[in-house]
Structure formats: C-alpha cells, structure tokens
Amino acid sequence: MKVKNITQSVSARRKVSLSVYHILMLGFSFLMLYPMLWLVASSFKPNGDIFATAASLVPENFTVQHYIDGWRGFSSHTFTTFFKNSLFVALLSSAGMSFSSAVVAFGLARINFKGRNFWFVLMIITMMLPGQVMMIPRFVLFNKMGWVGTFLPMIVPSFFAGGFNIFLIMQFIRGIPRDMDEAAKIDGCSWYGVFGRIILPMIVPPLVTVGVLTFIGSWEDFMGALLYLNKPSMYTVAYALKMFNDSSQADYGATFAMSALSLVPVLTLFFFFQKNLVEGISIQGLKG
C-alpha cells in the first residue's frame, strides 16, 4: 500500500513539474516570437493604427492594402524581381558552399597528405577572423576584377568552402568507420569513388545544415548587396527593403508587409529540413 502511495505521489509530482515546464516554455517561446507576431499583425493594420494600437496583436481594422502597395516596389521594379534575385543568389551560394565544404572536409578527414595539419590549423584560424576585417580587401579585389555591379562577389566565394562548415562536416565524417573506405577501395573505388558513393550519401544531414544556414545567410545579406549591387534591377530583398523604406517616405505598413513576406522562404526551408538540421548540428555520424 505504501509503495502504491509513493508511486502515485512521484507520478503526481512529475505531472506537476512537466506542466510547469511546458507553461514556462510556452511563455518564453511567446516572448521570442512576439516581435515576428507584431510584425505580421502590423502589416494588416492601417498606418494610423500601427503605433496607436501597438500593444494589440489583433488588427481592429483589417486590411491587405499594404501587401498590394508594397509588392509594387520602386524604380519600376516590383518585389518579384527582388525575390528572384535573392533566390538566385541564395540557391547558388547554398549549393556551392555545401559541395565545396564537403570536398575539403573529406580531404582533411580521410586523406593523409603532406601539410594536412598546417592546412587544418589555417582553416581554424579563418574562423576567428571577423568578416569586417576582410570587407575592404574583398571590395578592392572584386572591383579590380570588374565584378562590382554583378552577383559574382556574393556567389563565387561560396564555392571555396567556409571554415565552420568544413569543421562541421569533418566531425560527421570522422564518425563514419574507415572500414567502409577500405572495403570500397578493395572493390576498385578511387578516392573520388569513396567520396561519391560512400561518404556523400552518409553526410546528408550536415550537408543540409550547411545548405540551409548558407541560404539564410545569403538571403539576409544586406552588407554584400550594399557593397556590390548598384542597379535596382539587381537588388536583393534585404537591400530592397531598405531602399523601399527610403523611397516610399516611411510607409511602415507596406514595409512590414514585405518584411513579413521575406520571412516565408526561410521559415519554409526550416520546417521542411528541421529533422536534418537537428541531426546535422548534433554532429553524430554512423557509429561503428
């Protein structure tokens, strides 16, 4: 009888603790999501109500006019053009970064060559270098190459891998047993065959993680567009939102509407690849 009472008491305390935990998590989640919820709610309010009823997330006078006005864009270019430009840059950057980082990570993790440790340390050092330090040298280089005014400065660097992405994929590859490499070599595979047939199919989670993170970074890249793009027809969404706000005399409703739409591709990508993102970031490979 006492054992039964103790079990019931433990079960009751566990239910209470779980309830408190979920309530706290819901509260913190709401606080984190509140700015985005406020942005979306404000995009459906008339301009006069946005700040007058700022505390309310429910529009009193619902309108979709901001989305119609905002999509018209500026300088004879609609936001269709800006979304196409952002998708073009982000997709190519994601593909280039994922593949190049996988190739470099495979070489550093699996192939013994002279100077491997030196190149690994050099790669780690690049992770400690702030991007702002490279901003001016990169602009000078790309300007001399005649790339300023094109998408090339925003895309081509992604095809030369990145330190963090290389390290992430390396850790995943190191969890894959080397016996599989040896078995593939016995069957006649070269290093290219081992990479393409054995390693590449097994590192899908970190590849997706690298691709999604690169896509998000490219999609939100305001500084790159500010430095290298000088024609409205080539503006990306991040830069177009700033220029739209300047050209429309602070039409906050339309700006909020376009800002809300700019979140859709990123959120869609996250929800579709959420499982792969969790697996990739946890850095767990196949255990032997």
KOLZA-581992 format. One record per residue (C-alpha): residue number from 1; residue in one letter; z, x, y. Coordinates in nm, 4 decimals, decimal comma, always signed. Layout:
<vobas>
voba num: NUM&residu: a&w: Z&u: X&v: Y
...
</vobas>
This chain:
<vobas>
voba num: 1&residu: m&w: +0,0000&u: +0,0000&v: +0,0000
voba num: 2&residu: k&w: +0,0926&u: +0,2819&v: +0,2364
voba num: 3&residu: v&w: -0,2331&u: +0,4640&v: +0,1559
voba num: 4&residu: k&w: -0,4296&u: +0,1498&v: +0,2371
voba num: 5&residu: n&w: -0,2477&u: +0,1083&v: +0,5705
voba num: 6&residu: i&w: -0,3094&u: +0,4731&v: +0,6580
voba num: 7&residu: t&w: -0,6786&u: +0,4363&v: +0,5735
voba num: 8&residu: q&w: -0,7065&u: +0,1233&v: +0,7877
voba num: 9&residu: s&w: -0,5261&u: +0,2979&v: +1,0744
voba num: 10&residu: v&w: -0,7598&u: +0,6000&v: +1,0579
voba num: 11&residu: s&w: -1,0621&u: +0,3710&v: +1,0418
voba num: 12&residu: a&w: -0,9415&u: +0,1743&v: +1,3448
voba num: 13&residu: r&w: -0,8798&u: +0,4908&v: +1,5474
voba num: 14&residu: r&w: -1,2240&u: +0,6186&v: +1,4509
voba num: 15&residu: k&w: -1,3877&u: +0,2959&v: +1,5693
voba num: 16&residu: v&w: -1,1981&u: +0,3137&v: +1,8997
voba num: 17&residu: s&w: -1,2937&u: +0,6775&v: +1,9550
voba num: 18&residu: l&w: -1,6590&u: +0,6017&v: +1,8747
voba num: 19&residu: s&w: -1,6570&u: +0,3077&v: +2,1145
voba num: 20&residu: v&w: -1,5075&u: +0,5211&v: +2,3931
voba num: 21&residu: y&w: -1,7610&u: +0,7954&v: +2,3197
voba num: 22&residu: h&w: -2,0579&u: +0,5582&v: +2,3410
voba num: 23&residu: i&w: -1,9272&u: +0,3977&v: +2,6604
voba num: 24&residu: l&w: -1,8894&u: +0,7413&v: +2,8235
voba num: 25&residu: m&w: -2,2351&u: +0,8495&v: +2,7081
voba num: 26&residu: l&w: -2,3890&u: +0,5294&v: +2,8435
voba num: 27&residu: g&w: -2,2123&u: +0,5884&v: +3,1753
voba num: 28&residu: f&w: -2,3301&u: +0,9491&v: +3,2037
voba num: 29&residu: s&w: -2,6806&u: +0,8507&v: +3,0948
voba num: 30&residu: f&w: -2,6949&u: +0,5870&v: +3,3662
voba num: 31&residu: l&w: -2,5841&u: +0,8405&v: +3,6282
voba num: 32&residu: m&w: -2,8558&u: +1,0820&v: +3,5162
voba num: 33&residu: l&w: -3,1243&u: +0,8122&v: +3,5082
voba num: 34&residu: y&w: -3,0179&u: +0,6436&v: +3,8325
voba num: 35&residu: p&w: -3,2472&u: +0,8495&v: +4,0638
voba num: 36&residu: m&w: -3,5504&u: +0,7650&v: +3,8486
voba num: 37&residu: l&w: -3,4490&u: +0,3992&v: +3,8227
voba num: 38&residu: w&w: -3,4035&u: +0,3885&v: +4,2003
voba num: 39&residu: l&w: -3,7475&u: +0,5439&v: +4,2488
voba num: 40&residu: v&w: -3,9153&u: +0,2843&v: +4,0260
voba num: 41&residu: a&w: -3,7229&u: -0,0050&v: +4,1812
voba num: 42&residu: s&w: -3,8053&u: +0,1117&v: +4,5347
voba num: 43&residu: s&w: -4,1754&u: +0,1250&v: +4,4510
voba num: 44&residu: f&w: -4,1661&u: -0,2559&v: +4,4099
voba num: 45&residu: k&w: -3,9824&u: -0,3227&v: +4,7372
voba num: 46&residu: p&w: -4,1408&u: -0,3760&v: +5,0801
voba num: 47&residu: n&w: -4,0942&u: -0,0763&v: +5,3081
voba num: 48&residu: g&w: -3,8381&u: -0,2626&v: +5,5143
voba num: 49&residu: d&w: -3,6185&u: -0,3285&v: +5,2083
voba num: 50&residu: i&w: -3,6272&u: +0,0185&v: +5,0516
voba num: 51&residu: f&w: -3,3391&u: +0,1607&v: +5,2530
voba num: 52&residu: a&w: -3,1913&u: -0,1692&v: +5,3697
voba num: 53&residu: t&w: -3,1159&u: -0,2628&v: +5,0073
voba num: 54&residu: a&w: -3,0930&u: +0,0921&v: +4,8734
voba num: 55&residu: a&w: -2,7884&u: +0,0163&v: +4,6578
voba num: 56&residu: s&w: -2,9694&u: -0,2542&v: +4,4622
voba num: 57&residu: l&w: -3,1984&u: -0,1713&v: +4,1715
voba num: 58&residu: v&w: -3,3404&u: -0,5249&v: +4,1668
voba num: 59&residu: p&w: -3,6097&u: -0,5916&v: +4,4319
voba num: 60&residu: e&w: -3,5358&u: -0,9062&v: +4,6332
voba num: 61&residu: n&w: -3,8983&u: -0,9330&v: +4,7490
voba num: 62&residu: f&w: -4,1073&u: -0,8048&v: +4,4578
voba num: 63&residu: t&w: -4,4460&u: -0,6516&v: +4,5466
voba num: 64&residu: v&w: -4,7090&u: -0,4342&v: +4,3786
voba num: 65&residu: q&w: -4,8970&u: -0,3670&v: +4,7010
voba num: 66&residu: h&w: -4,7614&u: -0,0112&v: +4,7157
voba num: 67&residu: y&w: -4,9440&u: +0,0757&v: +4,3928
voba num: 68&residu: i&w: -5,2704&u: -0,0631&v: +4,5323
voba num: 69&residu: d&w: -5,2307&u: +0,1181&v: +4,8638
voba num: 70&residu: g&w: -5,1109&u: +0,4396&v: +4,7058
voba num: 71&residu: w&w: -5,3909&u: +0,4610&v: +4,4495
voba num: 72&residu: r&w: -5,6458&u: +0,4653&v: +4,7300
voba num: 73&residu: g&w: -5,5284&u: +0,8177&v: +4,8067
voba num: 74&residu: f&w: -5,6579&u: +1,0026&v: +5,1113
voba num: 75&residu: s&w: -5,9573&u: +1,2006&v: +5,2371
voba num: 76&residu: s&w: -6,1921&u: +0,9692&v: +5,0435
voba num: 77&residu: h&w: -6,0282&u: +1,0666&v: +4,7128
voba num: 78&residu: t&w: -5,8240&u: +0,8262&v: +4,5020
voba num: 79&residu: f&w: -5,5371&u: +0,9277&v: +4,2783
voba num: 80&residu: t&w: -5,7790&u: +0,9001&v: +3,9860
voba num: 81&residu: t&w: -5,9190&u: +1,2344&v: +4,0989
voba num: 82&residu: f&w: -5,5756&u: +1,3910&v: +4,1314
voba num: 83&residu: f&w: -5,4640&u: +1,2692&v: +3,7889
voba num: 84&residu: k&w: -5,7836&u: +1,4039&v: +3,6304
voba num: 85&residu: n&w: -5,7259&u: +1,7431&v: +3,7931
voba num: 86&residu: s&w: -5,3653&u: +1,7588&v: +3,6741
voba num: 87&residu: l&w: -5,4606&u: +1,6582&v: +3,3196
voba num: 88&residu: f&w: -5,7380&u: +1,9183&v: +3,3117
voba num: 89&residu: v&w: -5,5074&u: +2,1999&v: +3,4250
voba num: 90&residu: a&w: -5,2082&u: +2,0912&v: +3,2148
voba num: 91&residu: l&w: -5,4012&u: +2,0395&v: +2,8888
voba num: 92&residu: l&w: -5,5872&u: +2,3702&v: +2,9082
voba num: 93&residu: s&w: -5,2698&u: +2,5555&v: +3,0058
voba num: 94&residu: s&w: -5,0789&u: +2,3989&v: +2,7157
voba num: 95&residu: a&w: -5,3490&u: +2,4881&v: +2,4624
voba num: 96&residu: g&w: -5,3815&u: +2,8429&v: +2,5932
voba num: 97&residu: m&w: -5,0083&u: +2,9080&v: +2,6073
voba num: 98&residu: s&w: -4,9413&u: +2,7653&v: +2,2597
voba num: 99&residu: f&w: -5,2153&u: +2,9632&v: +2,0839
voba num: 100&residu: s&w: -5,1679&u: +3,2942&v: +2,2682
voba num: 101&residu: s&w: -4,7892&u: +3,2858&v: +2,2277
voba num: 102&residu: a&w: -4,8270&u: +3,2114&v: +1,8555
voba num: 103&residu: v&w: -5,0625&u: +3,5087&v: +1,8074
voba num: 104&residu: v&w: -4,8360&u: +3,7522&v: +1,9926
voba num: 105&residu: a&w: -4,5222&u: +3,6185&v: +1,8214
voba num: 106&residu: f&w: -4,6843&u: +3,6593&v: +1,4786
voba num: 107&residu: g&w: -4,7816&u: +4,0185&v: +1,5553
voba num: 108&residu: l&w: -4,4339&u: +4,1127&v: +1,6762
voba num: 109&residu: a&w: -4,2540&u: +3,9284&v: +1,3958
voba num: 110&residu: r&w: -4,4694&u: +4,0251&v: +1,0970
voba num: 111&residu: i&w: -4,6899&u: +4,3286&v: +1,1594
voba num: 112&residu: n&w: -4,5457&u: +4,6788&v: +1,1691
voba num: 113&residu: f&w: -4,7388&u: +4,8825&v: +1,4248
voba num: 114&residu: k&w: -4,6642&u: +5,1804&v: +1,6444
voba num: 115&residu: g&w: -4,4725&u: +5,0891&v: +1,9590
voba num: 116&residu: r&w: -4,3752&u: +4,7416&v: +1,8406
voba num: 117&residu: n&w: -4,0172&u: +4,7759&v: +1,9627
voba num: 118&residu: f&w: -4,1390&u: +4,9013&v: +2,3003
voba num: 119&residu: w&w: -4,3655&u: +4,6014&v: +2,3484
voba num: 120&residu: f&w: -4,0900&u: +4,3674&v: +2,2346
voba num: 121&residu: v&w: -3,8480&u: +4,5101&v: +2,4924
voba num: 122&residu: l&w: -4,1183&u: +4,4889&v: +2,7574
voba num: 123&residu: m&w: -4,1713&u: +4,1244&v: +2,6699
voba num: 124&residu: i&w: -3,7979&u: +4,0566&v: +2,7040
voba num: 125&residu: i&w: -3,7967&u: +4,2272&v: +3,0458
voba num: 126&residu: t&w: -4,0705&u: +3,9928&v: +3,1699
voba num: 127&residu: m&w: -3,8341&u: +3,7019&v: +3,1013
voba num: 128&residu: m&w: -3,5857&u: +3,8493&v: +3,3504
voba num: 129&residu: l&w: -3,8431&u: +3,8833&v: +3,6294
voba num: 130&residu: p&w: -3,8312&u: +3,5939&v: +3,8815
voba num: 131&residu: g&w: -4,1613&u: +3,4199&v: +3,9341
voba num: 132&residu: q&w: -4,1248&u: +3,4527&v: +4,3114
voba num: 133&residu: v&w: -4,1489&u: +3,8317&v: +4,2799
voba num: 134&residu: m&w: -4,4981&u: +3,8018&v: +4,1278
voba num: 135&residu: m&w: -4,6219&u: +3,5360&v: +4,3683
voba num: 136&residu: i&w: -4,7735&u: +3,7647&v: +4,6346
voba num: 137&residu: p&w: -4,9203&u: +4,0261&v: +4,3939
voba num: 138&residu: r&w: -5,0806&u: +3,7476&v: +4,1914
voba num: 139&residu: f&w: -5,2290&u: +3,5843&v: +4,5010
voba num: 140&residu: v&w: -5,3704&u: +3,9170&v: +4,6220
voba num: 141&residu: l&w: -5,5190&u: +3,9862&v: +4,2774
voba num: 142&residu: f&w: -5,6734&u: +3,6428&v: +4,2357
voba num: 143&residu: n&w: -5,8036&u: +3,6482&v: +4,5924
voba num: 144&residu: k&w: -5,9835&u: +3,9785&v: +4,5288
voba num: 145&residu: m&w: -6,1289&u: +3,8323&v: +4,2102
voba num: 146&residu: g&w: -6,2606&u: +3,5353&v: +4,4058
voba num: 147&residu: w&w: -6,0535&u: +3,2843&v: +4,2127
voba num: 148&residu: v&w: -5,8709&u: +3,1272&v: +4,5090
voba num: 149&residu: g&w: -6,0064&u: +2,7782&v: +4,5588
voba num: 150&residu: t&w: -6,0556&u: +2,7243&v: +4,1845
voba num: 151&residu: f&w: -5,8379&u: +2,6153&v: +3,8918
voba num: 152&residu: l&w: -5,8629&u: +2,9587&v: +3,7258
voba num: 153&residu: p&w: -5,5382&u: +3,1060&v: +3,8709
voba num: 154&residu: m&w: -5,3488&u: +2,8058&v: +3,7333
voba num: 155&residu: i&w: -5,5079&u: +2,8135&v: +3,3867
voba num: 156&residu: v&w: -5,6092&u: +3,1671&v: +3,2852
voba num: 157&residu: p&w: -5,2564&u: +3,3229&v: +3,2947
voba num: 158&residu: s&w: -5,1509&u: +3,0725&v: +3,0272
voba num: 159&residu: f&w: -5,3945&u: +3,2337&v: +2,7828
voba num: 160&residu: f&w: -5,1898&u: +3,5549&v: +2,7941
voba num: 161&residu: a&w: -4,8691&u: +3,4093&v: +2,6486
voba num: 162&residu: g&w: -4,5207&u: +3,3936&v: +2,8005
voba num: 163&residu: g&w: -4,2027&u: +3,5814&v: +2,7185
voba num: 164&residu: f&w: -3,9785&u: +3,2843&v: +2,6429
voba num: 165&residu: n&w: -4,2453&u: +3,1099&v: +2,4359
voba num: 166&residu: i&w: -4,3134&u: +3,4256&v: +2,2344
voba num: 167&residu: f&w: -3,9428&u: +3,4686&v: +2,1643
voba num: 168&residu: l&w: -3,9051&u: +3,1038&v: +2,0626
voba num: 169&residu: i&w: -4,1907&u: +3,1204&v: +1,8116
voba num: 170&residu: m&w: -4,0802&u: +3,4631&v: +1,6845
voba num: 171&residu: q&w: -3,7399&u: +3,3262&v: +1,5896
voba num: 172&residu: f&w: -3,9057&u: +3,0457&v: +1,3977
voba num: 173&residu: i&w: -4,1448&u: +3,2818&v: +1,2161
voba num: 174&residu: r&w: -3,8563&u: +3,5071&v: +1,1142
voba num: 175&residu: g&w: -3,7094&u: +3,2144&v: +0,9222
voba num: 176&residu: i&w: -4,0203&u: +3,1943&v: +0,7025
voba num: 177&residu: p&w: -3,9864&u: +3,4079&v: +0,3845
voba num: 178&residu: r&w: -4,2069&u: +3,7183&v: +0,3792
voba num: 179&residu: d&w: -4,2785&u: +3,6492&v: +0,0112
voba num: 180&residu: m&w: -4,5315&u: +3,3916&v: +0,1250
voba num: 181&residu: d&w: -4,7181&u: +3,6613&v: +0,3208
voba num: 182&residu: e&w: -4,7250&u: +3,8884&v: +0,0190
voba num: 183&residu: a&w: -4,8484&u: +3,6095&v: -0,2071
voba num: 184&residu: a&w: -5,1282&u: +3,5320&v: +0,0380
voba num: 185&residu: k&w: -5,2285&u: +3,8986&v: +0,0528
voba num: 186&residu: i&w: -5,2409&u: +3,9161&v: -0,3289
voba num: 187&residu: d&w: -5,4788&u: +3,6205&v: -0,3183
voba num: 188&residu: g&w: -5,7032&u: +3,8193&v: -0,0846
voba num: 189&residu: c&w: -5,5943&u: +3,6999&v: +0,2589
voba num: 190&residu: s&w: -5,6056&u: +3,9363&v: +0,5550
voba num: 191&residu: w&w: -5,3521&u: +3,9184&v: +0,8376
voba num: 192&residu: y&w: -5,5827&u: +3,6643&v: +1,0025
voba num: 193&residu: g&w: -5,5740&u: +3,4552&v: +0,6850
voba num: 194&residu: v&w: -5,1959&u: +3,4799&v: +0,6611
voba num: 195&residu: f&w: -5,1631&u: +3,3645&v: +1,0205
voba num: 196&residu: g&w: -5,4156&u: +3,0828&v: +0,9973
voba num: 197&residu: r&w: -5,3363&u: +2,9496&v: +0,6502
voba num: 198&residu: i&w: -4,9667&u: +3,0249&v: +0,6014
voba num: 199&residu: i&w: -4,7837&u: +3,0759&v: +0,9306
voba num: 200&residu: l&w: -4,9706&u: +2,8449&v: +1,1696
voba num: 201&residu: p&w: -4,9158&u: +2,5216&v: +0,9700
voba num: 202&residu: m&w: -4,5440&u: +2,6045&v: +0,9412
voba num: 203&residu: i&w: -4,4781&u: +2,6663&v: +1,3104
voba num: 204&residu: v&w: -4,5981&u: +2,3283&v: +1,4361
voba num: 205&residu: p&w: -4,2548&u: +2,2302&v: +1,5834
voba num: 206&residu: p&w: -4,2228&u: +2,5365&v: +1,8115
voba num: 207&residu: l&w: -4,5931&u: +2,5144&v: +1,8991
voba num: 208&residu: v&w: -4,5445&u: +2,1535&v: +2,0082
voba num: 209&residu: t&w: -4,2351&u: +2,2565&v: +2,2031
voba num: 210&residu: v&w: -4,4253&u: +2,5302&v: +2,3843
voba num: 211&residu: g&w: -4,7172&u: +2,2962&v: +2,4484
voba num: 212&residu: v&w: -4,5019&u: +2,0157&v: +2,5892
voba num: 213&residu: l&w: -4,2921&u: +2,2469&v: +2,8072
voba num: 214&residu: t&w: -4,6069&u: +2,4152&v: +2,9395
voba num: 215&residu: f&w: -4,7667&u: +2,0770&v: +3,0069
voba num: 216&residu: i&w: -4,4632&u: +1,9633&v: +3,2040
voba num: 217&residu: g&w: -4,4507&u: +2,2895&v: +3,3992
voba num: 218&residu: s&w: -4,8224&u: +2,2698&v: +3,4838
voba num: 219&residu: w&w: -4,8031&u: +1,9013&v: +3,5700
voba num: 220&residu: e&w: -4,5176&u: +1,9652&v: +3,8142
voba num: 221&residu: d&w: -4,6592&u: +2,2904&v: +3,9539
voba num: 222&residu: f&w: -4,6565&u: +2,2361&v: +4,3282
voba num: 223&residu: m&w: -4,6479&u: +2,6012&v: +4,4344
voba num: 224&residu: g&w: -4,9548&u: +2,7001&v: +4,2321
voba num: 225&residu: a&w: -5,1598&u: +2,4194&v: +4,3858
voba num: 226&residu: l&w: -5,0301&u: +2,5068&v: +4,7324
voba num: 227&residu: l&w: -5,1371&u: +2,8708&v: +4,6951
voba num: 228&residu: y&w: -5,4715&u: +2,8402&v: +4,5205
voba num: 229&residu: l&w: -5,6249&u: +2,4987&v: +4,5941
voba num: 230&residu: n&w: -5,7819&u: +2,4363&v: +4,9341
voba num: 231&residu: k&w: -6,0006&u: +2,1263&v: +4,8786
voba num: 232&residu: p&w: -5,8679&u: +1,7673&v: +4,8493
voba num: 233&residu: s&w: -6,1112&u: +1,7069&v: +4,5628
voba num: 234&residu: m&w: -5,9225&u: +1,9706&v: +4,3581
voba num: 235&residu: y&w: -5,5652&u: +1,8701&v: +4,4402
voba num: 236&residu: t&w: -5,3286&u: +1,8050&v: +4,1521
voba num: 237&residu: v&w: -5,0835&u: +1,5149&v: +4,1525
voba num: 238&residu: a&w: -4,7858&u: +1,7284&v: +4,2566
voba num: 239&residu: y&w: -4,9662&u: +1,8623&v: +4,5632
voba num: 240&residu: a&w: -5,1446&u: +1,5346&v: +4,6381
voba num: 241&residu: l&w: -4,8116&u: +1,3516&v: +4,6648
voba num: 242&residu: k&w: -4,7000&u: +1,5896&v: +4,9394
voba num: 243&residu: m&w: -5,0299&u: +1,5671&v: +5,1269
voba num: 244&residu: f&w: -5,0396&u: +1,1885&v: +5,0817
voba num: 245&residu: n&w: -4,6975&u: +1,1535&v: +5,2396
voba num: 246&residu: d&w: -4,8137&u: +1,3626&v: +5,5365
voba num: 247&residu: s&w: -5,1408&u: +1,1753&v: +5,5810
voba num: 248&residu: s&w: -5,0016&u: +0,8234&v: +5,5391
voba num: 249&residu: q&w: -4,7362&u: +0,8549&v: +5,8106
voba num: 250&residu: a&w: -4,4456&u: +0,8377&v: +5,5672
voba num: 251&residu: d&w: -4,5451&u: +0,5319&v: +5,3650
voba num: 252&residu: y&w: -4,2419&u: +0,5610&v: +5,1404
voba num: 253&residu: g&w: -4,3291&u: +0,2651&v: +4,9217
voba num: 254&residu: a&w: -4,6736&u: +0,3999&v: +4,8309
voba num: 255&residu: t&w: -4,5312&u: +0,7497&v: +4,7846
voba num: 256&residu: f&w: -4,2638&u: +0,6174&v: +4,5490
voba num: 257&residu: a&w: -4,5255&u: +0,4164&v: +4,3588
voba num: 258&residu: m&w: -4,7458&u: +0,7213&v: +4,2996
voba num: 259&residu: s&w: -4,4398&u: +0,9303&v: +4,2148
voba num: 260&residu: a&w: -4,3390&u: +0,6726&v: +3,9535
voba num: 261&residu: l&w: -4,6887&u: +0,6794&v: +3,8030
voba num: 262&residu: s&w: -4,6817&u: +1,0598&v: +3,7927
voba num: 263&residu: l&w: -4,3865&u: +1,0370&v: +3,5525
voba num: 264&residu: v&w: -4,5802&u: +0,8318&v: +3,2961
voba num: 265&residu: p&w: -4,7766&u: +1,1170&v: +3,1259
voba num: 266&residu: v&w: -4,4696&u: +1,3384&v: +3,0977
voba num: 267&residu: l&w: -4,2463&u: +1,0625&v: +2,9601
voba num: 268&residu: t&w: -4,5181&u: +0,9500&v: +2,7178
voba num: 269&residu: l&w: -4,5608&u: +1,3044&v: +2,5911
voba num: 270&residu: f&w: -4,1858&u: +1,3436&v: +2,5457
voba num: 271&residu: f&w: -4,1430&u: +1,0217&v: +2,3480
voba num: 272&residu: f&w: -4,4392&u: +1,0955&v: +2,1203
voba num: 273&residu: f&w: -4,3244&u: +1,4501&v: +2,0386
voba num: 274&residu: q&w: -3,9473&u: +1,4071&v: +2,0645
voba num: 275&residu: k&w: -3,8887&u: +1,4937&v: +1,6989
voba num: 276&residu: n&w: -4,0968&u: +1,8118&v: +1,7181
voba num: 277&residu: l&w: -3,9237&u: +1,9132&v: +2,0394
voba num: 278&residu: v&w: -3,5799&u: +1,8878&v: +1,8805
voba num: 279&residu: e&w: -3,6930&u: +2,0840&v: +1,5736
voba num: 280&residu: g&w: -3,8647&u: +2,3480&v: +1,7847
voba num: 281&residu: i&w: -3,5766&u: +2,4084&v: +2,0209
voba num: 282&residu: s&w: -3,3237&u: +2,4233&v: +1,7366
voba num: 283&residu: i&w: -3,5149&u: +2,7342&v: +1,6159
voba num: 284&residu: q&w: -3,4975&u: +2,6616&v: +1,2451
voba num: 285&residu: g&w: -3,7713&u: +2,7773&v: +1,0127
voba num: 286&residu: l&w: -3,8170&u: +2,7411&v: +0,6410
voba num: 287&residu: k&w: -3,5163&u: +2,8879&v: +0,4664
voba num: 288&residu: g&w: -3,5736&u: +3,0942&v: +0,1561
</vobas>
